[in-house]
Each structure stands twice: as structure tokens, then as C-alpha cells.
Amino acid sequence: MWNPLARLSGVLWLEITGVFFGLFALSASVGAWRLRGEWHGSPVNPAGHTHLLMTIAVALLFAYFCATSFLRARRRSRQT
């Protein structure tokens, strides 16, 4: 009786964390979209280019965490 409940709670936890990572990735992607004009650095704001690249890196990192969390949940739900 304990094993199915433990598996279900583990899968649910991975899916919930995947959703939160997805929300963070979406938020960082929106931030990167707003900063897309900073791709070409200007003498007025040389740090804008770096800020854009860091925002893209954060978005990619959280998208990776989101995808792997859902993949781990799927793998755990199929275990016997």
C-alpha cells in the first residue's frame, strides 16, 4: 500500500516543481524579449548586452530544469 502512494507523491512533486521551473523560464524569456534591443552594445549602456546574455542563460537553465523534471516524473510513474 505504501509503494503506490510514495510513487504518486513523488511524481506529483516532480510535476509541481516542473511547473514552477516552467514559470520561471517563461518569466526570464519575457525579460530577455524585453532586452532584445540590447544585443548590440552601446557606449551609453555597455552592460545591457551582458544583462541580455545572462537573462537568456537563466531562461535556458530553468527550461532545462522544467523538461528534466517532467521527464523524471514520467520515468518514475512507469516504474513497476
Phi, psi and omega per residue, in radians:
M1 nan -0.584 -3.078
W2 -1.267 -0.654 -3.068
N3 -1.076 -0.831 3.119
P4 -1.104 -0.634 3.126
L5 -1.194 -0.710 3.115
A6 -1.144 -0.710 3.122
R7 -1.133 -0.775 -3.141
L8 -1.083 -0.775 -3.133
S9 -1.172 -0.627 3.099
G10 -1.162 -0.728 3.110
V11 -1.140 -0.761 3.133
L12 -1.083 -0.727 3.123
W13 -1.092 -0.753 3.125
L14 -1.127 -0.659 3.117
E15 -1.204 -0.692 3.117
I16 -1.143 -0.766 3.109
T17 -1.153 -0.595 3.072
G18 -1.089 -0.692 3.098
V19 -1.124 -0.769 3.131
F20 -1.127 -0.721 3.068
F21 -1.086 -0.649 3.090
G22 -1.124 -0.689 3.099
L23 -1.142 -0.715 3.095
F24 -1.134 -0.687 3.113
A25 -1.135 -0.714 3.112
L26 -1.124 -0.737 3.117
S27 -1.102 -0.751 3.114
A28 -1.183 -0.599 3.101
S29 -1.153 -0.694 3.079
V30 -1.118 -0.710 3.085
G31 -1.099 -0.690 3.104
A32 -1.166 -0.646 3.118
W33 -1.122 -0.665 3.116
R34 -1.198 -0.498 -3.119
L35 -1.638 0.130 -3.031
R36 -1.071 -0.414 3.102
G37 -1.247 -0.253 -3.123
E38 -1.499 0.107 -3.093
W39 -1.014 -0.725 3.082
H40 -1.665 1.983 -3.107
G41 -1.096 2.588 3.113
S42 -2.127 2.730 3.112
P43 -1.112 -0.433 -3.130
V44 -1.288 -0.677 -3.078
N45 -2.370 1.357 -3.110
P46 -1.259 -0.349 -3.128
A47 -1.429 -0.156 -3.124
G48 -1.092 -0.687 3.127
H49 -1.102 -0.783 3.115
T50 -1.114 -0.706 3.125
H51 -1.097 -0.718 3.098
L52 -1.092 -0.805 -3.133
L53 -1.127 -0.659 3.103
M54 -1.177 -0.671 3.110
T55 -1.143 -0.700 3.086
I56 -1.129 -0.717 3.135
A57 -1.103 -0.727 3.113
V58 -1.135 -0.736 3.124
A59 -1.077 -0.761 3.123
L60 -1.157 -0.686 3.129
L61 -1.096 -0.824 3.137
F62 -1.222 -0.544 3.050
A63 -1.145 -0.683 3.072
Y64 -1.097 -0.807 3.110
F65 -1.061 -0.684 3.119
C66 -1.093 -0.875 -3.103
A67 -1.105 -0.788 -3.112
T68 -1.206 -0.528 3.090
S69 -1.145 -0.757 3.110
F70 -1.218 -0.614 3.087
L71 -1.153 -0.709 3.093
R72 -1.146 -0.661 3.102
A73 -1.119 -0.731 3.129
R74 -1.134 -0.740 3.135
R75 -1.124 -0.721 -3.127
R76 -1.193 -0.603 -3.129
S77 -1.247 -0.402 -3.125
R78 -1.604 -0.078 3.127
Q79 -1.200 2.570 3.128
T80 -1.825 nan nan
